[in-house]
């Protein structure tokens, strides 16, 4: 049936000249336009809402579903997500989030793109076809996120962006992380932004730490949203500047103050939406994606109708999708039914007019598209413990080294260390971070740096999922354990691994691009949760910054402060690669004694 035929049928049904295909009765419609909760019935024709009319006024329908007083909301929308952080292919991801009430996502597949280039985005698009989840893709602008300081599997500039933005499945430029490039008008960022502006599509932001003139300049370049909120004051400044806010669930400690600030405004802005950004598989299953964030917002004092509006009407406005986000005639029938608005839990979910989920479970398995997923992306040979030893150009003596201090918000620091046989003896309270390029684009040696503020790691943690270049990263103190964990990932094609005392503690294999798993979602979630739990044996976590999740972001060179990448020790503020060695002194041959 053509769209025109469908519309004609909907018009006739709305006028009472034809029956509905499906009639939802005895529900309470959550009206996102007015904030009201109204008793109304909703008639569907195919994929469309044909009529929202007084309760009980129509009974003519091929099927009638009695909602028994439950609340009827538009399907939830996630305005910024990296599906790769769930470590699930799109079909398996859809099975989880659709059953929770999320029917549309705006996916920035820049993790895949940083490994595979344009083919990574093509995989994201093709693997998302014919799913019950509406997947709208963005064209990754951060490949890599910090050119010159890191090397990923590809480089995107204007030409690549023009190609991706020409695809109908791509609705905009993904988060512009190279803030330095934008503010300094780098040729690459000018090309990327111009491609986005010429396309007429969205340009997503990443304005971490920007304020005042820098924030104004970032908007002037054409960026229109931000999810990198650091405080309530930061959120309000960005909202007042004109950015669409994407409140994210991956930083829950900020939510109380942000809710208080938004509740204090004269009205709820249409430029406030919600996103998940990054949610690991165990938490996605146990707590949920967007629905978990909405429940936190409600818990912290936001009205349920306002919280739902952020994920529906406001999201549809942001994503320029007037067919979604509202229970109104002519809109697509993506709907979710809740028993209560005090704690949101999807009772039933409809996608394009079809009942697809009940009580958190899909009614039918979600078929995976018949495409071959990308594998064999960890292009490294097996490593030896000697590759994990920090060395300096002095035989026996002392050296002064620059190092990374802190987790997430890193700072420069210096320390004097003892050197024996050219090898640094790790000071008390320190660990090592090690990075090796894994994409086969250069043969640079492994990079090492001292890490303070993570404690003394009792073993090693290795990952090939490391924002945003996704090189192989290992944290630890003992070279034997570090080599063991790294080699496990090289052998299996990527993932995450823990080792201790010469033994493997846990491993999650992610052979698809070194970041996605072949396992069923429940099995992957169990393995991931076990790895997270066992990581307590290796590290002493200190929330909110020194947490297990921080492992994946410890090499984010686009952020201010020092970070280690495959090219060396970098400074995110000055955009320089810094020699960690400040000075070293050889002991006189007769002055050195063994301890």
C-alpha positions as CSV (number, residue, x, y, z in Angstrom):
1,X,0.0,0.0,0.0
2,X,1.3,3.4,-0.9
3,X,1.6,6.2,1.6
4,X,-1.2,8.1,-0.2
5,X,-3.5,5.1,0.0
6,X,-2.7,4.7,3.7
7,X,-3.5,8.4,4.3
8,X,-6.8,8.0,2.4
9,X,-7.8,5.1,4.6
10,X,-6.8,7.0,7.7
11,X,-9.0,10.0,6.7
12,X,-12.0,7.7,6.1
13,X,-11.5,6.0,9.4
14,X,-11.2,9.3,11.3
15,X,-14.5,10.4,9.7
16,X,-16.2,7.2,10.7
17,X,-16.6,6.1,7.1
18,X,-14.3,3.0,7.6
19,X,-13.3,0.9,10.5
20,X,-10.0,1.1,12.3
21,X,-7.4,-1.6,11.9
22,X,-6.7,-1.4,15.7
23,X,-8.5,0.5,18.4
24,X,-6.8,1.3,21.7
25,X,-9.6,1.9,24.3
26,X,-9.8,2.9,28.0
27,X,-6.4,4.5,28.0
28,X,-5.2,7.8,29.5
29,X,-3.3,9.7,26.8
30,X,-0.3,11.6,28.0
31,X,-0.6,14.7,25.9
32,X,2.9,16.0,25.2
33,X,1.7,19.2,23.6
34,X,-0.3,20.4,26.7
35,X,1.0,18.3,29.6
36,X,-2.5,17.0,30.2
37,X,-3.4,13.4,30.9
38,X,-6.7,12.9,28.9
39,X,-9.1,10.0,28.8
40,X,-9.2,9.1,25.1
41,X,-9.3,6.3,22.6
42,X,-6.8,6.0,19.8
43,X,-7.6,4.5,16.4
44,X,-4.9,3.1,14.1
45,X,-4.8,2.5,10.4
46,X,-1.7,0.5,9.4
47,X,1.3,2.4,10.7
48,X,-0.6,5.6,11.4
49,X,-2.6,7.1,14.2
50,X,-5.9,7.9,12.4
51,X,-7.9,9.4,15.3
52,X,-7.7,10.4,18.9
53,X,-11.3,10.7,20.1
54,X,-13.5,10.7,23.2
55,X,-13.4,7.5,25.2
56,X,-16.1,5.0,24.1
57,X,-17.3,7.0,21.1
58,X,-16.1,4.4,18.5
59,X,-16.2,0.6,18.6
60,X,-15.6,-0.3,14.9
61,X,-12.2,-1.9,14.5
62,X,-10.7,-5.1,13.3
63,X,-9.0,-5.4,16.6
64,X,-9.6,-3.8,20.0
65,X,-7.0,-3.6,22.8
66,X,-8.4,-2.5,26.1
67,X,-5.7,-0.5,28.0
68,X,-7.7,-0.8,31.3
69,X,-6.9,2.7,32.5
70,X,-3.1,2.6,31.7
71,X,-1.2,5.6,30.4
72,X,-0.5,5.8,26.7
73,X,2.7,7.7,25.7
74,X,4.5,8.2,22.4
75,X,7.4,5.8,21.9
76,X,10.6,7.0,23.7
77,X,13.5,8.5,21.7
78,X,17.2,8.5,22.4
79,X,18.8,11.6,20.8
80,X,22.4,10.5,21.1
81,X,23.7,7.0,21.6
82,X,26.7,4.9,20.7
83,X,25.2,1.4,20.3
84,X,28.7,0.0,20.4
85,X,28.9,0.7,24.1
86,X,26.3,-2.0,24.6
87,X,28.8,-4.3,22.8
88,X,25.7,-5.7,21.0
89,X,25.0,-5.7,17.2
90,X,21.9,-3.6,16.4
91,X,19.4,-6.4,16.3
92,X,20.3,-7.6,19.8
93,X,20.3,-4.1,21.0
94,X,16.9,-3.5,19.6
95,X,15.5,-6.6,21.4
96,X,16.3,-4.9,24.7
97,X,15.5,-1.3,24.3
98,X,12.3,-1.7,22.2
99,X,10.8,-3.9,25.0
100,X,11.6,-1.1,27.4
101,X,9.7,1.5,25.3
102,X,12.4,3.0,23.2
103,X,11.3,3.1,19.6
104,X,13.7,5.5,17.9
105,X,17.5,6.2,18.4
106,X,19.9,8.7,16.9
107,X,23.1,6.6,16.6
108,X,26.5,8.1,16.2
109,X,28.5,5.0,15.1
110,X,31.9,6.8,15.5
111,X,33.3,3.9,17.4
112,X,32.8,1.6,14.4
113,X,34.0,4.3,12.1
114,X,37.2,4.8,14.1
115,X,38.0,1.2,13.4
116,X,36.6,0.6,9.9
117,X,36.1,4.0,8.4
118,X,33.2,4.5,6.0
119,X,32.6,0.7,6.0
120,X,32.0,1.0,9.7
121,X,29.1,3.4,9.1
122,X,27.8,1.2,6.3
123,X,27.8,-1.7,8.6
124,X,25.8,0.3,11.2
125,X,23.3,1.3,8.5
126,X,22.9,-2.1,7.0
127,X,22.8,-3.9,10.3
128,X,19.9,-1.6,11.4
129,X,17.6,-2.3,8.5
130,X,14.1,-3.8,9.1
131,X,14.3,-3.7,12.8
132,X,11.5,-2.9,15.2
133,X,13.7,-0.1,16.4
134,X,13.9,3.1,14.2
135,X,17.6,3.8,13.8
136,X,18.6,7.2,12.5
137,X,22.3,7.4,11.9
138,X,24.7,10.3,12.2
139,X,27.9,10.9,10.2
140,X,30.8,10.6,12.6
141,X,32.9,13.8,12.7
142,X,35.4,12.5,15.2
143,X,37.5,10.0,13.2
144,X,39.8,10.4,15.0
145,X,38.5,12.7,17.7
146,X,41.9,14.5,18.0
147,X,43.9,14.5,14.7
148,X,47.7,14.6,15.3
149,X,47.5,13.3,18.8
150,X,46.2,9.8,18.0
151,X,45.6,7.5,15.0
152,X,42.6,5.3,14.6
153,X,41.6,3.1,11.7
154,X,40.6,5.9,9.4
155,X,40.6,9.7,8.9
156,X,37.4,11.6,8.0
157,X,37.4,15.1,6.6
158,X,35.1,17.0,4.2
159,X,35.0,14.4,1.4
160,X,34.1,11.6,3.7
161,X,31.4,13.7,5.4
162,X,29.9,14.7,2.1
163,X,29.7,11.0,1.1
164,X,28.0,10.0,4.4
165,X,25.6,13.0,4.5
166,X,24.4,12.1,1.0
167,X,23.0,8.8,2.4
168,X,19.2,9.0,3.2
169,X,19.8,7.0,6.4
170,X,22.1,9.7,7.8
171,X,20.4,12.7,9.4
172,X,23.3,14.9,10.5
173,X,26.9,15.4,11.6
174,X,27.7,13.4,14.8
175,X,29.2,15.1,17.9
176,X,31.9,17.5,16.9
177,X,34.6,16.6,19.5
178,X,37.5,18.5,18.1
179,X,36.5,21.7,19.9
180,X,40.1,23.0,19.5
181,X,39.8,22.6,15.7
182,X,36.5,24.4,15.6
183,X,37.7,27.4,17.7
184,X,40.9,27.7,15.7
185,X,39.3,27.2,12.3
186,X,41.3,24.1,11.3
187,X,40.9,23.3,7.6
188,X,39.6,19.8,8.5
189,X,36.9,21.1,10.9
190,X,35.9,23.8,8.4
191,X,35.3,21.2,5.8
192,X,33.3,19.0,8.1
193,X,31.1,21.8,9.4
194,X,30.6,23.1,5.9
195,X,29.5,19.7,4.7
196,X,26.9,19.6,7.5
197,X,25.7,23.1,6.8
198,X,25.5,22.5,3.1
199,X,23.5,19.3,3.7
200,X,20.9,21.2,5.8
201,X,21.1,18.4,8.3
202,X,21.8,18.4,12.1
203,X,25.2,19.2,13.6
204,X,25.7,17.6,17.0
205,X,28.0,19.0,19.6
206,X,30.5,18.0,22.3
207,X,31.1,21.2,24.2
208,X,32.8,19.9,27.3
209,X,34.2,22.7,29.4
210,X,33.2,25.5,26.9
211,X,31.9,28.7,28.4
212,X,31.8,32.4,27.6
213,X,33.4,33.5,24.3
214,X,34.5,29.9,23.5
215,X,30.9,28.6,23.8
216,X,29.6,31.4,21.7
217,X,32.2,30.8,19.0
218,X,31.3,27.0,19.0
219,X,27.7,27.8,18.3
220,X,28.7,30.4,15.7
221,X,30.4,27.6,13.8
222,X,27.1,25.9,13.3
223,X,26.9,23.4,16.2
224,X,23.4,23.1,17.7
225,X,23.4,20.6,20.6
226,X,25.4,19.3,23.5
227,X,25.4,16.3,25.9
228,X,28.7,17.0,27.7
229,X,27.1,18.7,30.7
230,X,29.3,19.2,33.7
231,X,26.9,21.0,36.2
232,X,23.6,22.8,36.4
233,X,25.3,26.1,35.7
234,X,26.9,24.6,32.6
235,X,23.6,23.3,31.5
236,X,21.8,26.6,31.9
237,X,24.5,28.6,30.2
238,X,24.4,26.2,27.2
239,X,20.5,26.3,27.1
240,X,20.6,30.1,27.3
241,X,23.2,30.2,24.5
242,X,20.8,28.3,22.2
243,X,22.1,24.7,22.3
244,X,19.7,21.8,22.6
245,X,20.6,20.0,25.7
246,X,20.8,16.2,25.7
247,X,20.7,15.2,29.3
248,X,22.5,11.8,29.5
249,X,22.0,8.9,31.8
250,X,25.7,7.9,31.8
251,X,26.4,10.7,34.4
252,X,23.7,10.2,37.0
253,X,25.5,12.2,39.7
254,X,24.7,15.4,37.8
255,X,20.9,14.8,37.5
256,X,19.7,16.2,40.9
257,X,21.2,19.7,40.3
258,X,20.2,19.7,36.6
259,X,16.6,18.8,37.5
260,X,16.5,21.5,40.2
261,X,17.8,24.1,37.7
262,X,15.3,23.1,35.0
263,X,12.4,23.1,37.5
264,X,13.3,26.7,38.4
265,X,12.9,28.0,34.9
266,X,9.7,29.8,33.9
267,X,8.8,27.0,31.5
268,X,10.1,23.7,30.2
269,X,12.1,24.5,27.1
270,X,11.5,22.5,24.0
271,X,15.3,22.4,23.6
272,X,15.9,19.9,26.4
273,X,16.0,16.2,25.4
274,X,17.5,13.0,26.8
275,X,20.1,10.5,25.7
276,X,21.9,7.5,27.0
277,X,25.3,8.1,25.2
278,X,26.9,4.9,26.6
279,X,25.3,2.1,28.5
280,X,27.1,-1.3,29.0
281,X,25.1,-4.5,28.4
282,X,24.6,-5.6,32.0
283,X,23.2,-2.2,33.0
284,X,21.1,-1.9,29.8
285,X,19.4,-5.2,30.7
286,X,19.1,-4.7,34.5
287,X,18.2,-1.0,34.7
288,X,17.3,0.0,31.1
289,X,18.3,2.7,28.7
290,X,16.2,5.9,28.3
291,X,13.5,4.6,30.6
292,X,16.0,4.3,33.4
293,X,17.1,7.9,32.9
294,X,13.5,9.1,32.9
295,X,12.9,7.3,36.2
296,X,15.9,9.0,37.7
297,X,14.6,12.4,36.5
298,X,11.2,11.7,38.1
299,X,12.9,10.5,41.3
300,X,14.9,13.7,41.5
301,X,11.7,15.8,41.2
302,X,10.8,16.3,37.6
303,X,7.2,15.8,36.7
304,X,6.6,12.6,34.9
305,X,4.8,14.4,32.0
306,X,7.8,16.7,31.6
307,X,10.3,13.8,31.7
308,X,8.3,12.0,29.0
309,X,8.1,15.1,26.9
310,X,11.9,15.3,26.8
311,X,12.0,11.8,25.3
312,X,9.1,12.3,22.9
313,X,7.9,15.6,21.5
314,X,11.2,17.5,22.3
315,X,13.2,14.7,20.8
316,X,11.1,14.7,17.7
317,X,11.6,18.4,17.3
318,X,15.4,18.0,17.7
319,X,15.6,15.2,15.2
320,X,13.4,17.0,12.8
321,X,10.9,14.1,12.7
322,X,7.4,15.7,12.8
323,X,5.9,12.2,12.2
324,X,7.0,11.1,15.7
325,X,6.8,12.3,19.3
326,X,3.1,13.0,19.8
327,X,-0.2,11.0,20.0
328,X,-2.0,12.8,17.3
329,X,-3.7,11.9,14.0
330,X,-1.3,11.6,11.1
331,X,1.7,10.6,13.3
332,X,3.4,7.3,13.2
333,X,1.9,4.8,15.7
334,X,5.0,4.3,17.9
335,X,3.4,4.0,21.3
336,X,4.2,2.7,24.8
337,X,1.8,1.8,27.6
338,X,2.7,2.4,31.3
339,X,0.7,1.1,34.3
340,X,2.1,4.0,36.4
341,X,3.8,7.4,35.9
342,X,5.5,7.2,39.3
343,X,7.9,4.5,38.1
344,X,7.9,4.0,34.3
345,X,7.9,0.4,33.2
346,X,6.6,-0.6,29.7
347,X,3.5,-2.7,29.8
348,X,3.2,-3.0,26.1
349,X,5.0,-1.4,23.1
350,X,3.6,-0.7,19.6
351,X,5.9,0.1,16.7
352,X,4.4,1.4,13.5
353,X,1.0,0.2,14.7
354,X,2.0,-3.3,15.6
355,X,2.2,-4.7,19.1
356,X,5.8,-5.9,19.5
357,X,6.5,-6.2,23.2
358,X,4.8,-7.0,26.5
359,X,6.1,-6.8,30.0
360,X,9.7,-6.2,29.0
361,X,9.8,-9.0,26.4
362,X,9.6,-9.0,22.6
363,X,6.7,-11.0,21.3
364,X,8.8,-12.3,18.4
365,X,12.6,-12.7,18.0
366,X,14.3,-9.9,16.2
367,X,15.9,-11.3,13.0
368,X,19.5,-10.1,12.3
369,X,20.1,-8.8,8.8
370,X,22.0,-11.2,6.6
371,X,25.2,-9.3,6.4
372,X,28.7,-10.4,7.3
373,X,30.0,-8.5,10.4
374,X,33.5,-7.1,10.3
375,X,36.1,-9.2,12.1
376,X,39.9,-9.5,12.4
377,X,40.5,-5.9,13.3
378,X,43.2,-6.4,16.0
379,X,46.2,-6.4,13.7
380,X,48.9,-7.2,16.3
381,X,51.4,-10.0,16.9
382,X,51.7,-11.6,20.3
383,X,53.5,-9.4,22.9
384,X,56.2,-10.2,25.5
385,X,56.4,-8.9,29.1
386,X,59.3,-6.8,28.1
387,X,56.9,-4.7,25.9
388,X,55.3,-3.6,29.2
389,X,58.4,-2.3,30.9
390,X,58.8,1.5,31.2
391,X,62.4,2.4,30.1
392,X,64.5,5.5,30.1
393,X,67.9,6.2,28.6
394,X,70.0,5.7,31.7
395,X,71.4,2.4,33.0
396,X,71.3,2.9,36.8
397,X,70.3,6.2,38.4
398,X,67.3,8.4,38.8
399,X,64.9,10.1,36.4
400,X,62.2,12.8,36.6
401,X,59.1,11.9,34.6
402,X,55.9,13.7,33.7
403,X,52.9,11.6,34.3
404,X,49.1,11.4,34.3
405,X,47.3,12.2,37.6
406,X,43.6,11.5,38.2
407,X,40.8,9.7,36.4
408,X,38.5,11.3,33.9
409,X,39.6,14.9,34.7
410,X,43.3,14.4,34.4
411,X,46.2,16.7,35.4
412,X,49.9,16.8,34.8
413,X,52.2,15.9,37.6
414,X,55.9,14.9,38.0
415,X,57.7,12.3,40.0
416,X,61.3,11.2,40.5
417,X,61.9,7.5,40.0
418,X,64.7,5.0,40.5
419,X,66.1,3.4,37.4
420,X,67.8,0.0,37.3
421,X,69.3,-1.5,34.1
422,X,67.4,1.1,32.1
423,X,64.0,0.1,33.6
424,X,61.9,2.4,35.8
425,X,61.0,1.0,39.3
426,X,57.4,2.0,39.8
427,X,56.9,4.2,42.8
428,X,54.4,3.3,45.5
429,X,50.8,4.2,44.7
430,X,51.5,4.3,40.9
431,X,50.5,2.0,38.0
432,X,51.2,2.0,34.3
433,X,49.1,2.7,31.3
434,X,50.1,1.2,28.0
435,X,48.7,1.8,24.5
436,X,49.4,0.1,21.1
437,X,48.1,1.0,17.7
438,X,45.9,-1.9,16.5
439,X,44.7,-0.9,13.1
440,X,47.7,-1.6,11.0
441,X,48.2,2.0,9.8
442,X,51.6,2.6,11.4
443,X,54.3,0.6,13.1
444,X,54.8,2.9,16.1
445,X,56.1,1.2,19.2
446,X,53.9,0.7,22.3
447,X,53.5,3.8,24.5
448,X,53.8,3.7,28.3
449,X,53.2,6.3,31.0
450,X,53.0,6.4,34.7
451,X,49.5,6.7,36.2
452,X,48.8,8.2,39.6
453,X,45.4,8.3,41.2
454,X,44.4,4.8,40.2
455,X,46.1,3.1,43.1
456,X,48.4,0.1,42.7
457,X,46.7,-2.2,40.3
458,X,46.9,-5.8,41.5
459,X,47.0,-7.3,38.0
460,X,46.0,-5.9,34.6
461,X,42.9,-4.7,32.8
462,X,43.1,-4.7,29.0
463,X,40.6,-3.5,26.4
464,X,40.3,-2.9,22.6
465,X,37.2,-0.7,23.3
466,X,38.8,2.6,24.2
467,X,37.3,5.9,23.2
468,X,37.7,7.0,20.5
469,X,40.5,5.5,18.5
470,X,40.0,2.0,20.0
471,X,43.6,1.0,20.2
472,X,44.7,-1.7,22.6
473,X,45.0,-0.3,26.1
474,X,46.3,-2.0,29.2
475,X,46.5,-0.8,32.8
476,X,48.5,-2.6,35.4
477,X,51.8,-2.8,37.3
478,X,53.1,-6.3,36.5
479,X,54.5,-6.8,33.0
480,X,53.6,-10.5,33.1
481,X,50.0,-9.8,33.9
482,X,49.8,-7.0,31.4
483,X,51.2,-9.1,28.5
484,X,48.9,-12.0,29.4
485,X,45.7,-9.8,29.3
486,X,46.8,-8.1,26.1
487,X,47.7,-11.4,24.3
488,X,44.3,-12.9,25.2
489,X,42.6,-10.0,23.4
490,X,44.9,-10.2,20.4
491,X,44.1,-13.9,20.0
492,X,40.3,-13.6,20.2
493,X,39.9,-10.5,18.1
494,X,39.3,-8.0,20.8
495,X,37.2,-7.3,23.9
496,X,38.1,-6.8,27.6
497,X,40.2,-9.0,29.9
498,X,41.5,-9.2,33.5
499,X,44.6,-11.0,34.7
500,X,46.2,-11.4,38.1
501,X,49.2,-13.4,39.4
502,X,49.9,-14.9,36.0
503,X,46.3,-16.2,35.6
504,X,43.3,-14.9,33.6
505,X,40.5,-13.7,35.9
506,X,37.9,-12.9,33.2
507,X,37.5,-12.2,29.6
508,X,34.7,-10.9,27.3
509,X,35.3,-11.6,23.7
510,X,34.2,-8.9,21.2
511,X,35.4,-10.2,17.8
512,X,33.2,-7.8,15.7
513,X,35.4,-4.8,15.1
514,X,37.0,-5.5,18.5
515,X,33.9,-4.0,20.2
516,X,30.8,-6.1,19.6
517,X,30.0,-9.6,20.7
518,X,28.3,-12.6,19.0
519,X,26.7,-13.7,22.3
520,X,23.0,-13.5,23.1
521,X,22.4,-10.4,25.1
522,X,21.7,-12.1,28.4
523,X,24.8,-14.2,28.2
524,X,26.9,-11.2,27.2
525,X,25.5,-9.2,30.1
526,X,26.3,-12.0,32.5
527,X,29.9,-12.2,31.3
528,X,30.3,-8.4,31.4
529,X,28.8,-8.1,34.9
530,X,31.2,-10.9,36.1
531,X,34.2,-9.1,34.6
532,X,33.1,-5.8,36.2
533,X,32.8,-7.6,39.6
534,X,36.1,-9.3,39.3
535,X,37.8,-6.0,38.4
536,X,37.4,-5.2,42.1
537,X,40.2,-7.7,42.7
538,X,42.5,-5.7,40.4
539,X,41.5,-2.1,41.2
540,X,40.1,-0.1,44.2
541,X,37.3,1.9,42.6
542,X,36.4,5.4,43.9
543,X,33.2,6.8,42.4
544,X,32.2,8.9,40.6
545,X,35.4,9.2,38.5
546,X,37.6,6.3,39.2
547,X,35.2,3.6,38.2
548,X,35.3,0.6,35.9
549,X,33.7,2.6,33.1
550,X,36.6,5.1,33.2
551,X,38.8,2.4,31.6
552,X,37.1,3.0,28.3
553,X,37.7,6.7,28.3
554,X,41.1,7.0,29.8
555,X,42.7,7.7,26.4
556,X,40.3,10.5,25.3
557,X,42.9,12.9,23.9
558,X,40.2,15.5,23.0
559,X,39.6,16.2,26.6
560,X,41.8,18.7,28.6
561,X,44.8,17.4,30.4
562,X,47.3,14.6,29.8
563,X,46.2,11.3,28.0
564,X,48.2,8.5,26.6
565,X,47.5,7.5,23.0
566,X,49.2,5.3,20.4
567,X,51.4,8.3,19.4
568,X,52.6,9.2,22.9
569,X,51.8,11.3,26.0
570,X,49.5,14.0,24.8
571,X,48.2,17.3,26.2
572,X,44.6,17.9,25.3
573,X,44.8,21.6,26.1
574,X,47.9,22.5,24.0
575,X,47.4,19.8,21.4
576,X,51.0,18.6,21.7
577,X,52.7,15.3,22.2
578,X,54.9,15.6,25.3
579,X,58.1,13.8,26.2
580,X,57.5,12.3,29.6
581,X,61.3,12.4,30.4
582,X,62.2,15.7,32.1
583,X,65.7,14.7,33.2
584,X,67.8,11.7,34.2
585,X,71.0,11.1,36.1
586,X,73.3,8.1,36.1
587,X,74.6,6.9,39.4
588,X,78.4,6.6,39.6
589,X,79.3,3.0,38.8
590,X,80.5,2.3,42.4
591,X,77.6,4.1,44.1
592,X,74.8,1.8,43.0
593,X,74.1,-1.1,45.3
594,X,71.3,-3.6,45.0
595,X,68.6,-3.6,47.5
